[in-house]
Amino acid sequence: MHFSDKTLVRKLAIVLVLKLTVLMALWWFFVRENRVAVDENSAATQLLTFTPDTTPRTQP
């Protein structure tokens, strides 16, 4: 591995760590406390109910 290859790998690793840090910070400040209440009965009904596809289909 050449010197320029090692430099590229190091720069890519730094960028990756910075991106992950920013993503974690955004999640920590904006998403962490948000919760979605799920009613088990309504979720089961929605998953088990058949709804036909009513969108019109076009022929090629």
Order of alpha helices (4+ residues) and beta strands (2+ residues): alpha-alpha
